[in-house]
Structure formats: C-alpha cells, structure tokens
Amino acid sequence: MSRTQNEDRRTAHTVRLVRSLLLFAGLNLVVTLLGLWPALWWIMALGNFVLLVIMAEAAAPLVPGTRAHLYEQTLAVGFPILLLLGWELLVAGGILSPDWFPPPTRIARALWELSTEQNPFTDTSLFGRPWLLPERIAADGAAGAAALAAESHLFATLMRVFLGFLIGTIPGLVLGVAMGLSRTIRTMIDATLSAFYVLPKIAIFPIMMLVFPNPFGEGPKIAVVAISAFFLVTINTMVGVRDIEPVLLEAGRNYGARGLRMFRHVVLPAALPVIFGGLRLALGTALIVIIAIEFVRSQTGVGFLTFYYWEILAPEKMYAGLVVVMILGVGLTAGLTALERLVMPWRRDVKQKKAKT
C-alpha cells in the first residue's frame, strides 16, 4: 500500500473519530440540558456504548503497532471504570435507588470495613488477621495458625475451592485420557457420564451430607466442588484426546514414538489446549458451586458473608461480597492462565511471533 493511501486511510479514521466524539459529547449535553436522563437513561446508556465502540474502532488504526497491546489494555481497564462512573452518576442523579443499588464509593468503603474490621458477634473478617500469623505459630504452632485461619472468610472459600478442584481434577484427567484413547471405555461410560453431568451440582449437596459422618463439616462442601470439577475436566479431556489430528499421530509413529513416548510427546501436547479449557471451566464452576453452598449451609466463607449481609439489609456490604467473588474469579483464572503458559511454552512463542508480524 502506498504512502498516499496510508495517509488517506488515517485521515478517514481521524475524521470518523472526531465525528463520533462530537456526536457523543453533543448528544449527552443536549439530554442533560433538557433533563431527559431519568426518562431516557436506558436508551442513552445503549447509545453511549455504541458510540464508544465506534470511537474505539476508529482510534485503533491510528495507534502505532508498538503500542497496540497498551491500547487494548487501556480498553480492557477503561470500560469497567466507565461502567462504575456511570453507576455512580445514575445514583447521584436519583435514577437508581441508593438503598438497593449503593454507589461504587459506598461499596468500596464497605469492602474496606469488611477487610479491616472484625464482626463483633463471630470474631471473623474477610481476611482475618494474617499479620498475627508469626506470633501465633511461635506460641501455638500449627494449631495457632489454624485458629487464626478460621477467622478469615476468604481463606475458607479458597481452601474449599482448591481442595475440591484438585480432588476432582486428578481422576477427571485420568478417566478423560482413558476415554479419549479407548473407544471401548468411551462407549461404556459416555452415556452414564452425560446422565450425571446434567444434574444440578447443588442438588448433590444433600446426598453428600448423608454420606459424610459430619454433615455440617467441610467434607460435603468439598465433595460437591470435586464432583463439579470432575465432570467438566473428564469431558474436555476426553474430547481433547479423541479429536487429535490423525496426521500428528502418524508423524509420531514415523519418528518411532510408541506407548508412553507417544502419549508424552504427541497426545498430551496436542490435547493440552482443550484440557486447559476444561480446567478453566471447572475452576469457575467450582467457585460458583461453593458460593452457592455457602449461601445455604455454612458459617464461614465469602458466600456466607454475602448472604449474611443481605439478611440484615446491609446492601453495600452484600455488594462488597459480590465484588470479592468477582475478584476471586479473575484471580483464579489469571493463575490458571499463567500455569497454561508455563506448561505450553510453544503456544506463547507462537503468539509472540504473530504479535511481531
């Protein structure tokens, strides 16, 4: 493409960006001056979103290639900030009720209180008192550390998620690989697996309470999380192994790969992307399931904390609990993504080469 054509394209994108920006500013100014926001806020929110998308698409070609990643990160971070700002303005303008939809500033204060203050009735808080951990370990050893950890709702939820996820993932990987490699095993188990998979996982919880000696302990909660993870990991692992391209297997045989070597160097690397897709789904489902269980049968955990503040009509703290759940979801997914990059370095290299080109 010639230099003149590039300049013409940049000019066209610049004109489009300026027009969209002027339309965005003018439309919001007119609606504000006429006092139409309370009646038209849904339409205005949708219109503003469309205009923002148009402006972002017009600005993208104007960003230098070396800063394209920074531009995408700005969009990813900037849009949630705009949503929070819009929420704050809607509450300040009387469009949303502050009693049922407290503004983000109130939710942030409530989150700070949950993190720094202990509940006077239960002696618990969101994080507990981790700064006392060295002192408790020195005084009482592991028992002191456990007692201190019991004060943290966040620790209780994470412990249940991690244990359940690990307990469900390991047999899920083994069975999924076996079903993917063996048509006989897949034929025998597939229908049964599909039948149990569609059961609501929260409905299994009463059964687990009957199975475990202590129905109100941690066992039933962790078991339901493990079962939820197991099905997703098994199905995705089976699909990943079963759908490996035959040409890859043929190439492995041509190089002398057989048995364990074939599995290690061909089957597993080829199936890993789908397996990690299943792991991400399983981890997200594990968090959803444990929050639901903590709603109905727990005295600790982020789910219990959220439901407790709904019961006593403290909506800003209830929303703060939901924010913690969302942060947990993002954090756990980011951790699993980092593990995926570590386990599959070849995909990272491919992405870097594509970005350079």
CORHUHU-V230909 format. One record per pair of residues at least 12 apart in sequence whose C-alpha atoms are under 8 Angstrom apart, sorted by the first residue. I is the first residue (numbers start at 1). J is the second residue. D is the distance in whole Angstrom. If there is no record, write none. Layout:
BEGIN
i={I | I}
j={J | J}
d={D | D}
END
This chain:
BEGIN
i={10 | 10 | 13 | 13 | 13 | 13 | 14 | 14 | 14 | 16 | 16 | 17 | 17 | 17 | 17 | 20 | 20 | 20 | 21 | 21 | 24 | 24 | 28 | 38 | 84 | 87 | 87 | 88 | 88 | 88 | 91 | 99 | 100 | 101 | 101 | 102 | 102 | 106 | 107 | 107 | 107 | 107 | 108 | 110 | 110 | 110 | 111 | 111 | 111 | 114 | 114 | 115 | 115 | 123 | 124 | 124 | 124 | 124 | 125 | 125 | 125 | 126 | 126 | 126 | 126 | 127 | 127 | 127 | 127 | 127 | 128 | 128 | 128 | 128 | 128 | 128 | 129 | 129 | 129 | 130 | 130 | 132 | 133 | 133 | 136 | 152 | 152 | 153 | 153 | 153 | 153 | 154 | 154 | 155 | 156 | 156 | 156 | 157 | 157 | 157 | 157 | 157 | 157 | 160 | 160 | 160 | 160 | 160 | 161 | 161 | 161 | 161 | 161 | 161 | 163 | 163 | 164 | 164 | 164 | 164 | 164 | 164 | 164 | 164 | 165 | 165 | 165 | 165 | 165 | 165 | 165 | 166 | 167 | 168 | 168 | 168 | 168 | 168 | 168 | 169 | 169 | 169 | 169 | 169 | 169 | 171 | 171 | 172 | 172 | 172 | 172 | 172 | 172 | 172 | 173 | 173 | 173 | 174 | 175 | 175 | 176 | 176 | 176 | 176 | 176 | 176 | 176 | 176 | 177 | 177 | 177 | 177 | 178 | 179 | 179 | 180 | 180 | 180 | 180 | 180 | 180 | 181 | 181 | 193 | 197 | 201 | 201 | 201 | 201 | 202 | 202 | 202 | 202 | 204 | 205 | 205 | 205 | 205 | 208 | 208 | 208 | 208 | 216 | 216 | 221 | 221 | 224 | 225 | 225 | 225 | 226 | 228 | 228 | 228 | 228 | 229 | 229 | 229 | 229 | 229 | 230 | 232 | 232 | 232 | 232 | 233 | 233 | 233 | 233 | 235 | 236 | 236 | 236 | 236 | 237 | 237 | 237 | 237 | 239 | 240 | 240 | 240 | 240 | 240 | 240 | 241 | 241 | 241 | 241 | 244 | 244 | 244 | 248 | 249 | 249 | 249 | 252 | 269 | 272 | 276 | 280 | 280 | 283 | 283 | 284 | 284 | 287 | 290 | 291 | 291 | 295 | 302 | 302 | 302 | 303 | 305 | 305 | 306 | 306 | 306 | 306 | 306}
j={61 | 62 | 58 | 59 | 61 | 62 | 58 | 59 | 62 | 55 | 58 | 54 | 55 | 58 | 59 | 51 | 54 | 55 | 51 | 55 | 48 | 51 | 44 | 95 | 104 | 103 | 104 | 103 | 104 | 105 | 103 | 315 | 315 | 315 | 316 | 315 | 316 | 316 | 316 | 317 | 319 | 320 | 320 | 316 | 317 | 320 | 317 | 320 | 321 | 126 | 317 | 127 | 128 | 151 | 150 | 151 | 152 | 153 | 151 | 152 | 153 | 152 | 153 | 154 | 302 | 151 | 152 | 153 | 154 | 155 | 148 | 149 | 150 | 151 | 152 | 153 | 148 | 151 | 152 | 148 | 149 | 148 | 145 | 148 | 148 | 300 | 301 | 300 | 301 | 302 | 305 | 301 | 302 | 301 | 300 | 301 | 302 | 290 | 291 | 300 | 301 | 302 | 303 | 218 | 221 | 222 | 225 | 290 | 222 | 225 | 283 | 286 | 287 | 290 | 222 | 226 | 222 | 223 | 224 | 225 | 226 | 227 | 229 | 286 | 225 | 226 | 229 | 230 | 282 | 283 | 286 | 226 | 226 | 225 | 226 | 227 | 228 | 229 | 230 | 226 | 229 | 230 | 233 | 234 | 279 | 230 | 234 | 229 | 230 | 231 | 232 | 233 | 234 | 237 | 233 | 234 | 237 | 234 | 234 | 238 | 233 | 234 | 235 | 236 | 237 | 238 | 239 | 241 | 234 | 237 | 238 | 241 | 238 | 238 | 242 | 237 | 238 | 239 | 240 | 241 | 242 | 241 | 242 | 231 | 231 | 224 | 227 | 228 | 289 | 224 | 289 | 292 | 293 | 224 | 220 | 221 | 224 | 293 | 220 | 221 | 223 | 224 | 297 | 298 | 290 | 293 | 289 | 286 | 289 | 290 | 286 | 282 | 285 | 286 | 289 | 279 | 282 | 283 | 285 | 286 | 282 | 278 | 279 | 281 | 282 | 275 | 278 | 279 | 282 | 278 | 274 | 275 | 277 | 278 | 271 | 274 | 275 | 278 | 274 | 270 | 271 | 272 | 273 | 274 | 275 | 267 | 268 | 270 | 271 | 267 | 270 | 271 | 266 | 262 | 266 | 267 | 266 | 344 | 344 | 340 | 333 | 336 | 332 | 333 | 329 | 333 | 329 | 303 | 303 | 304 | 307 | 321 | 324 | 325 | 321 | 318 | 321 | 318 | 319 | 320 | 321 | 322}
d={7 | 6 | 5 | 7 | 7 | 7 | 7 | 7 | 8 | 8 | 6 | 8 | 5 | 5 | 6 | 6 | 7 | 6 | 8 | 7 | 7 | 6 | 8 | 6 | 6 | 6 | 7 | 5 | 6 | 8 | 6 | 7 | 6 | 8 | 8 | 7 | 6 | 6 | 5 | 7 | 6 | 6 | 7 | 6 | 5 | 6 | 7 | 5 | 8 | 6 | 8 | 6 | 8 | 7 | 8 | 4 | 6 | 7 | 6 | 6 | 6 | 5 | 5 | 6 | 7 | 8 | 5 | 6 | 6 | 7 | 7 | 7 | 8 | 5 | 4 | 7 | 7 | 7 | 8 | 7 | 8 | 8 | 6 | 7 | 8 | 8 | 8 | 5 | 4 | 5 | 7 | 6 | 6 | 7 | 6 | 5 | 8 | 7 | 8 | 8 | 5 | 6 | 8 | 8 | 7 | 5 | 8 | 7 | 7 | 7 | 8 | 6 | 6 | 7 | 7 | 8 | 5 | 6 | 7 | 5 | 4 | 8 | 8 | 8 | 7 | 5 | 6 | 8 | 7 | 7 | 7 | 7 | 6 | 8 | 4 | 6 | 7 | 5 | 4 | 7 | 6 | 5 | 6 | 8 | 8 | 7 | 8 | 8 | 5 | 7 | 8 | 5 | 4 | 8 | 6 | 6 | 6 | 8 | 6 | 8 | 7 | 4 | 6 | 7 | 5 | 4 | 8 | 8 | 8 | 6 | 6 | 6 | 8 | 6 | 8 | 7 | 4 | 7 | 7 | 5 | 4 | 7 | 6 | 7 | 6 | 7 | 8 | 6 | 7 | 7 | 7 | 7 | 7 | 7 | 7 | 7 | 6 | 8 | 5 | 8 | 7 | 7 | 8 | 8 | 7 | 7 | 8 | 5 | 6 | 6 | 8 | 7 | 7 | 6 | 8 | 8 | 5 | 7 | 7 | 6 | 8 | 6 | 8 | 7 | 6 | 7 | 5 | 6 | 6 | 8 | 6 | 6 | 7 | 5 | 7 | 7 | 5 | 7 | 8 | 8 | 4 | 7 | 8 | 5 | 6 | 7 | 8 | 8 | 5 | 7 | 6 | 7 | 7 | 8 | 7 | 8 | 7 | 8 | 8 | 7 | 7 | 7 | 8 | 8 | 7 | 8 | 7 | 8 | 4 | 8 | 6 | 6 | 8 | 7 | 7 | 8 | 7 | 5 | 7 | 8 | 5 | 7}
END
